[in-house]
Amino acid sequence: MNLTENNSLSSTSNLINEKILLVQVLVGIFLCVNGLMIFTFLKKETFRETRYILFAQTLFVDSALMLLTDLALVGLSKQYPVHIIPCYFLCTLMSLLAICSPITLVAMCLERYVAICMPLRHASISTPKNTFIGLLVIWSFSFVIPLFIFIVCFVYIPPGFLHLYVVCSMEVMLQKKWLADMRAMSLQLLFIIMWCIIVSTYIKIMLAARSASSARKNSTNKSLKTIILHGVQLLLCMMQLLMPYIEMPLWKVNVIIFMNVRYSNFILFLILPRCLSPLVYGLRDKKFYNALKYYAFCGILVCNKHKISDDKTFRGVVSISIHN
């Protein structure tokens, strides 16, 4: 009987290790793509517009969140104990980044709304100063819920708990039911507000598209598709924020089931929505796509094209001189 149980535990452990390895591959690819996009943004002065700055912030926040969450997932799978205070800081930072990402998506939708529905005022609204103020507002709102949870945890933690070592996860901070319920209600309210903003911007841009001239219809339709993609991202991001409430009951019942559910949630609600950002701007925006392609191939393809055109020009000049 013991041998059977040991074999079962061993096979389960191997399966979890394989899943964690797959996650590392996906996270590695994701970070490489995002790193290239951030590099492209920093190298080109033309990408200092508001929408590209918001996109760069999304890339940075998503990359940092992915890295920290992946570290927490690996630590959880290996049952690696961490001192409770660094764990609190790590969970607070992950919560901050997880909230900052969807709020930035809403800001990107509002920027598209201004560009389409108020084109004459877009240049005066989307100034570097207003963009900087917007970023401060985004980070300030993102800090509210995580900072409150962090302070409450330190106020209500028993004195002996400060010396504990725990397997770090968000559940460590949500031991008190009223605190977990309050966080859930706050996130649901935040989601409703953000969802209403996205739906209203979509409706207003759709109305603008009907009355737009044929020259502006392509741009308007493209913005509508962008907002739909941002809406899908927002939905998946908010599901990721609510993951602890799905996983918490399993954590106290069976660690193996808890790990399997967390692995699935990590793929569906953390990696998947973050892959949509490169799709939205990296592939659909021609200006950014051309710059990205240039740096992805280290300028080789572009240089070759210039070389071929220069060779053709040179041959044409030579042939003309010979005929003359």
VENBELGI-V278491 format. One line per field, one symbol per residue. phi: phi as a letter, one per 30 degrees, with the letter a starting at -180 (. if undefined). psi: psi as a letter, one per 40 degrees, with the letter a starting at -180 (. if undefined). burial: I if it has 16 or more other ideal C-beta (glycine too) atoms within 10 Angstrom, else O. A space follows every 50 residues. Layout:
phi: ???
psi: ???
burial: ???
This chain:
phi: .ddddddddddddddddddddddddddddedddddddddddddcddccde dddddddedddddddddddddddddddchddbeddedddddddddedddd dddddddddddddddddbddcedddddedddddddddddddddedddddd dddddcddedddcdcbddaddddcdddddddddddddddddddddddddd ddddddddddcddddcddddddddddddddddeddddddddceedddedd ddcbdddeddddddddddccdedddddeddcdcdddddddddddddchid dddddddddddddddddddddddd
psi: dddddddddddddddddddddddddddddddddddddddddddhdefeid dddddddddddddddddddddddddddefhhiiddddddddddddddddd dddddddddddddddddgddeddddfiddddddddddddddddddddddd dddddehiddeeeihihhidddefdhdddddddddddddddddddddddd ddddddddddeiiddedddddddddddddddddddddddddedddddddd dedhddddddddddddddeddddeedddddddddhdddddddddddefed ddddddddddddddddddddddd.
burial: OOOOOOOOOOOOOOOIOOIIOOIOOIIOOIOOIIOIIOOIIOOIOOIOOI IIIIIIIIIIIIIIIIOIIIOIIOIIIOOOOIOIOOIIOIIIOIIIIIII IIIIIIIIIIIIIIIIIOOOOOOOOIOOOOIOOIIOOIIOOIIOIIOOII OIIOOOIOOOOOOOOOIIIIIIIIOOOOIIOIIOOIIOOIIOOIIOIIOO IIOOIOOIIOOIOOOOOOOIOOIIOIIOIIIOIIOIIIIIIIIIIOIIOI IOOOIOOIIIIIIOIIOOIIIIIIOIIIOIIIOOIOOIOOIIOIOIOOOO OOOOOOOOOOOOOOOOOOOOOOOO
